[in-house]
Amino acid sequence: MKRCIALFIVAISGTACAAPPAPPRPAASAPAAASTVDLYKSLERKQCEAGGETLDTLRATLQRAGVEPTAASCGTDGMMRAAMCGMGTGDIGIFTVRKDEVARAAKAGFRPLADLRDAERTPCPGENAKTLKK
């Protein structure tokens, strides 16, 4: 009877006669790293004022630096701002470039979009404009 109780206790505790732990599984190979990176630069726009940069002028800046973007879009940096004339809008230009071109783009003032936690892509001004016909 004592032997049965001892076996029962060992069985429910799982310490005796347990199979040895399985050897660790080989780690799954990591997915191939993306070959492109999204970068941004401020469009330098001010509230209540016209002006600032455009995607075309920022693209030209990249090209002068020897970087050929594969895609471009507009966005906001996601930061809150006071509504006051003359203050920045937070509008940014977003460009997709090859990873091997990031250093040249950084010298031209572009930064990784991943640095802006709350950034969002938005339509560029005029993209969704509709022509009304009367």
N, C-alpha and C positions, 0 to 999 in steps of 0.2 A: 504494500500500500504506500509506504514512504517513497519507494522508487517511482510509482505512478504519479504521485504528487510532485516530486522533483522534476519528472519529465514534463508534466503539465505546466509547471512554472517556467521551465526553460523554453517550452514551446511558445508560450504567450509573450515571453520577454524577447524572444527572437535572438538571443545571444549565443546560444549553443547550437551547434550543428547547422548554422546558417552558411549558406554558400558564400564563398569569398566574393568580394566586390568585383564587378566586371571591370576589365581594363578600360581606361579612358578611350573614348572614340576619337579618331583623328578629326581635327577641326575641319569643317567644310571650308573649301576655298572661298576667299572673299570675292565678291563680284568685282569685275574689272572696274578700275577707277574711271570716272567720267573724264573724257578728254577735253571737255570745255568747262568754262567757269563764267558765271554771271558777275559782271562788274557794274558799278554805278558811279555817277558824278552828278553833282547838283546842277540844275538848270538855271540857278542864280536868279530865280524869279522873286519879285517882291509884291506883297499885297497892295492893291489899288494902283499898281503901276504896270505899264506895258514894258516889254523888253525881256531880257534874259536870253539864255541860250536855247537852241533847238536841237533836236536829235541830229539834224544834218551837220550843225556846227561841231557837236561833240564827236560825231563819226569822223569828220575831217580831222579833228584833233588826234583821234586814235590812228588814223591813216598816216598822218605826219610823223607819228611815233613808230611807224612800221608795223602797226597792228591792223588786221583786217577783220572786223566783227562779222559774225555769221548771222546775227539777229539783233534787233533793236526794239525797245518798247519804252513807254513812259511809266512812271510810278510815283509813289510818295514814300518819304522816308519813315512814315508811321509815327513821327513824334508830334506831340501836341504843341500848339502855338497859340499865343494870344492873337485875337483878331485886331490887328492894328496896321494901318497903312504904313508901308515902308518895311515891315517885318517880312522875313522870308516865308515862302509858301511850303517848302519841303518837297517841291517837285524835283524828281530826279530822272535822268536818262539811264536806262538799263541796257547793257550790251553783253552779248554772249561772245566770248573769245576763246581761242585755243589756250590750253594750260601753258604751253611754252611761250605765250605772248604776254602773260600776266605781268612779268617784271617790267617790260617796256610800257605797258599801259599804266602801271603804278607810277612810273616816272612822269607820266602825263597827267597825274592827279586822279586816276580812277582807283576805286577801292572795291573789295569783294562785297557783293550784295549780302552775303551771309553775315556780315558785320552788323547789318541793320535788322534786328530781331522782328520788328513790326512793319517792315517795308511791304508794300503791296503794288502790284502792277495795276495801272489804270489806263483808260483810253487816252491817247494823246489828243490835245486840243484839235478840234476839227474832224477827228476820225468819225464821230457819230453825228456830225451835223447833217441835218436834212434840209433839202431845198423845198420850200413850200411853194406850190403853184396855185395861183388864184384863177 
